[in-house]
Amino acid sequence: MRNGNSIAIPKAWVKRPLNILTLVSLSLVSLFFVARLIWRFSGSNQWELVQEKNGVKVYSLKAPGLDVEQVKGIVRVRSTLAGIVKFMQDPDVCNDIGCYESKMVDRVDDQLQYFSFRYHYPFPFHAREFVVRAQFYQNPHTKEVFLEYAAAPDKVPPNDCCFRITDMNNTWRFTPLENGQVEIEYTVNMNDGGFVPDLLLNMKRPQVMFAILPRLQGLLDKEKYQGAKFDFIKEK
């Protein structure tokens, strides 16, 4: 129908693209949730090699029912066990690996301490604050040293600066080998929280392993870790 120079567009012509757009949007949302469910309940619950480079092997483990994968990195260094423990208890290490505002909250003894530190996260995510319990053990038979970093979010009052991590159970294992070598195994088992996409975390964590682990030898070679001694550590 004409009205002057204008042409009236039938309502059905307008509604048809809107209906198609709505149908496509609903289909994409449905596919997203289906894909999420498939991913969540998938997984072999076994460690699988992701990549090996620069002397570092990185593995991932997808557990059914969880969205975020565990990641494990393995590297070999030359060091004493006590030197590595001294390094792991040094708050200044944050200056070398990218965290900041690191401090010891409480030192119970040589085998149990509480630390806090922070990490910047890329925009638009908030910085993360970690308050952790660091517990050291040594197997008296194999001389292997085990370090557990577990979240202890209530150890210090909340801080508005950051999102505090509440779900964390990361571990380090230091296995003495021959010729003064030690195999270091670092396992990340945590949830960053705060709506960081699982896909992003699963992509970034292997990259973090390859960024940090090859640098350990140079850091352990620092003079302040040489000659370290602990009563609970027996060298092989």
Summary of the structure (lengths in Angstrom):
residues: 236
radius of gyration: 25.1
end to end distance: 94.3
largest distance: 97.5
contacts: 628
relative contact order: 0.16
helix: 30%
strand: 35%
